[in-house]
Amino acid sequence: MTIYRLSRRKLLIVAGSLALSSAIGKGVIALETLGETAKSKYKWGMVIDVKKCTEHIKSLGLDKKPECIIACHTWNNVPEFEDPLRSPQWIRIIGLKNEFTGEEFYFPLFCQHCEHPACAQVCLSKAAFIREDGIVLIDYHRCIGCRYCIVACPYNVRSYNWYPPEEALKEINPKTQTRGHGIVEKCTFCAEIVDKEVQRAEREGRKPNPVPKCVETCPYNALVFGNLLDPESEISKIIAKEKPIRLKTEYGTEPKNYYLFR
């Protein structure tokens, strides 16, 4: 497992790239349009308890993959090639260190499913899009592999698929999509699981409670997924009480993932 540490230089490069991509993207699709999604009863998001994540990752060992990554990559047919630089990664473990106290934090970083996604703004083929329920997806048939979205994303959570995934997959999960090579991929919040649970819940006349694979397999219950529009949902109650933070909100992306430091 690779631990990623963000440097000031990297942050400045990404910020500059985002500004350039935003200028290019104005001729493609307006940023305001992306935020005006059709009215929906659902707006899915996640809370990540950084303290719990840190405890688990330290106990597991920094050289081992936590359960959330294994489950995510297995379910979503994410290949692992011999060259780690060519392997797509839907979840990455980020390490941070408090310069004053020396305390270290470790937590998963993946697509933030922004309300104003910079990736969709710069996408030339409009393959990247935001659904009514706030999940940001990629139409793999439309993706032309230009990688503008990778440059535009301020979270560095998109991967380019260099090789045919089946070359590195021991088994293929038929319940979710596979991708070809030469395109971009990322976390989908396990959209197929979300959709199936929503359909079932609406038939049964109850509130849906979808559980993405990373949430399902976390042994520390460090990940909470739910409907941000429902004030009675667990995630809404945590946000209201604990006041978690969102990453890089200064870019105006309005991410739907919240990180709880306590």
C-alpha positions in Angstrom: 0.0 0.0 0.0 1.4 3.4 -1.0 0.9 6.3 1.5 0.6 9.6 -0.4 1.9 12.8 1.2 0.9 16.1 -0.4 3.7 18.7 -0.7 3.2 22.5 -1.0 4.7 22.3 -4.5 2.2 19.7 -5.6 -0.6 21.7 -4.2 0.5 24.8 -6.1 0.8 22.9 -9.4 -2.7 21.4 -9.0 -4.1 24.8 -8.2 -2.5 26.3 -11.3 -3.7 23.5 -13.4 -7.3 23.9 -12.1 -7.3 27.6 -13.0 -6.1 26.8 -16.5 -8.6 24.0 -17.0 -11.4 26.2 -15.8 -10.5 28.8 -18.4 -10.5 26.1 -21.1 -13.7 24.6 -19.9 -15.8 27.7 -20.2 -16.3 27.0 -23.8 -17.5 23.5 -23.1 -20.0 23.6 -20.3 -20.8 26.3 -17.7 -19.9 25.6 -14.1 -23.2 27.0 -12.9 -25.1 24.5 -15.1 -23.4 21.6 -13.3 -24.6 22.6 -10.0 -28.3 23.0 -11.1 -29.1 19.3 -11.0 -32.7 18.3 -11.2 -34.5 18.1 -7.8 -34.0 14.8 -6.1 -35.0 13.3 -2.8 -31.4 12.1 -2.4 -28.0 13.7 -2.2 -25.5 11.0 -1.3 -22.3 11.8 0.7 -19.9 10.3 3.2 -18.3 11.1 6.6 -14.8 9.7 7.2 -13.8 9.4 10.9 -10.1 10.2 10.6 -9.3 9.1 14.2 -10.8 5.6 13.6 -9.1 5.3 10.2 -5.7 6.3 11.7 -6.1 3.7 14.5 -7.0 0.9 12.1 -4.3 1.7 9.5 -1.6 1.9 12.2 -2.7 -1.4 13.8 -2.9 -3.0 10.4 0.5 -1.8 9.2 1.4 0.9 6.6 2.6 -1.8 4.2 -0.8 -3.5 4.0 -4.0 -2.5 2.2 -7.0 -1.8 4.5 -10.2 -3.7 3.9 -11.9 -0.7 2.3 -9.4 -0.7 -0.6 -9.5 -4.4 -1.1 -13.3 -4.5 -1.1 -13.6 -1.5 -3.4 -11.2 -2.8 -6.0 -12.5 -6.3 -5.9 -16.1 -5.3 -6.4 -15.4 -2.6 -9.1 -13.0 -4.7 -11.2 -10.1 -2.4 -10.5 -6.9 -4.1 -11.8 -3.5 -4.2 -10.0 -0.6 -4.4 -12.4 3.0 -5.1 -11.5 3.9 -1.4 -12.1 2.1 0.5 -9.3 2.3 3.7 -11.3 0.1 2.1 -14.0 -2.5 0.6 -11.6 -5.8 2.5 -11.3 -6.6 3.4 -7.7 -10.1 4.3 -6.6 -9.0 4.8 -3.0 -5.7 6.1 -1.8 -4.4 6.3 1.8 -3.2 9.8 2.6 -0.8 10.5 5.5 -0.6 13.8 7.3 1.7 14.9 10.1 1.1 17.8 12.5 4.3 19.8 12.4 3.7 21.1 16.0 2.7 18.0 17.8 4.2 15.3 15.5 0.8 13.5 15.5 0.2 11.5 12.3 -3.2 11.0 10.6 -4.1 8.4 7.9 -7.3 8.4 6.0 -8.8 7.3 2.6 -9.0 9.8 -0.2 -11.3 9.1 -3.2 -13.7 11.0 -5.5 -15.4 13.7 -3.5 -18.5 13.7 -5.8 -18.5 17.5 -5.9 -21.6 19.5 -6.5 -19.6 21.6 -8.9 -17.1 19.1 -10.3 -14.2 20.6 -12.1 -13.7 17.3 -14.0 -17.0 17.6 -15.7 -16.4 21.2 -16.5 -13.4 20.5 -18.6 -14.5 17.2 -20.2 -14.3 17.6 -23.9 -16.6 14.7 -24.7 -19.0 15.3 -21.7 -18.2 11.9 -20.5 -18.0 13.1 -16.9 -21.3 14.2 -15.4 -23.2 14.6 -12.2 -26.4 12.7 -11.5 -29.6 14.1 -9.9 -28.6 12.4 -6.6 -25.1 14.1 -6.7 -23.0 11.1 -7.7 -20.4 12.1 -10.2 -19.8 9.4 -12.9 -18.0 8.8 -16.2 -19.6 7.5 -19.3 -16.8 5.1 -20.4 -18.1 4.9 -23.9 -17.8 8.7 -24.3 -14.4 9.1 -22.6 -11.6 9.8 -25.1 -8.8 9.6 -22.7 -7.6 13.2 -23.0 -7.0 13.3 -19.2 -8.0 16.9 -18.9 -10.2 15.8 -15.9 -7.2 14.4 -14.2 -5.4 17.7 -14.4 -8.6 19.6 -13.3 -9.4 17.5 -10.3 -8.0 19.3 -7.2 -8.1 16.0 -5.2 -6.0 13.9 -7.6 -8.4 11.0 -7.3 -8.8 9.9 -11.0 -6.7 7.2 -12.7 -5.9 6.6 -16.3 -6.3 3.0 -17.5 -3.0 2.3 -19.4 -3.7 -1.4 -20.1 -6.7 -3.7 -20.6 -8.0 -4.4 -17.0 -8.7 -8.1 -17.7 -4.9 -8.7 -18.0 -4.6 -8.1 -14.2 -7.9 -9.4 -12.9 -8.1 -12.9 -11.5 -11.9 -12.7 -11.4 -14.4 -10.3 -12.9 -17.5 -9.1 -11.0 -20.4 -9.2 -13.5 -22.6 -7.0 -11.2 -20.7 -3.9 -12.0 -19.0 -2.3 -15.1 -15.7 -3.1 -16.5 -13.6 -0.5 -18.4 -11.4 -0.6 -21.4 -7.9 0.8 -21.5 -7.1 4.3 -22.6 -9.8 5.9 -20.5 -10.2 7.5 -17.0 -11.8 5.8 -14.0 -12.6 6.6 -10.4 -14.8 5.9 -7.4 -18.5 5.7 -8.2 -19.9 5.5 -4.6 -20.9 1.9 -5.8 -23.7 3.5 -7.8 -25.2 0.2 -8.9 -25.6 -0.7 -5.2 -27.1 2.7 -4.4 -29.6 2.4 -7.3 -30.7 -1.1 -6.4 -31.3 -0.2 -2.8 -33.2 2.9 -3.7 -35.5 1.0 -6.0 -36.1 -1.7 -3.4 -36.8 0.8 -0.6 -39.2 2.8 -2.7 -41.1 -0.4 -3.5 -41.3 -1.2 0.2 -42.2 2.3 1.2 -39.2 3.0 3.4 -36.1 5.2 3.4 -33.2 3.6 1.4 -30.0 2.8 3.2 -27.4 1.9 0.6 -24.0 0.7 1.7 -21.0 1.0 -0.6 -18.5 -1.8 -0.4 -15.9 0.3 1.4 -18.4 1.2 4.1 -19.6 -2.4 4.4 -16.2 -3.8 5.0 -14.7 -1.2 7.4 -14.1 -3.0 10.7 -13.9 0.2 12.7 -17.2 1.7 11.3 -15.1 4.7 10.2 -17.1 5.4 7.1 -20.7 6.6 7.2 -22.7 6.9 4.0 -26.1 8.4 3.6 -28.6 11.0 2.3 -27.5 14.6 3.0 -31.0 15.8 2.3 -32.5 13.8 5.1 -32.0 15.6 8.4 -32.8 12.3 10.2 -30.1 10.3 8.5 -27.0 9.3 10.5 -24.7 11.3 8.2 -26.8 14.5 8.6 -26.8 14.1 12.4 -23.0 13.6 12.5 -22.4 16.7 10.3 -24.8 18.8 12.5 -23.2 17.7 15.8 -19.5 17.1 15.0 -18.9 19.8 12.4 -16.5 17.8 10.1 -14.5 19.5 7.4 -14.5 19.2 3.7 -11.3 19.3 1.6 -10.3 22.2 -0.6 -13.6 24.0 -0.4 -11.8 27.2 -1.5 -12.0 25.9 -5.1 -15.8 26.1 -5.0 -16.3 22.4 -5.8 -18.7 21.7 -2.8 -17.5 18.2 -2.1 -19.9 15.7 -0.5 -17.3 13.9 1.6 -16.7 15.1 5.1 -13.6 14.4 7.2 -14.0 14.2 11.0 -10.9 15.2 13.0 -11.4 14.8 16.7 
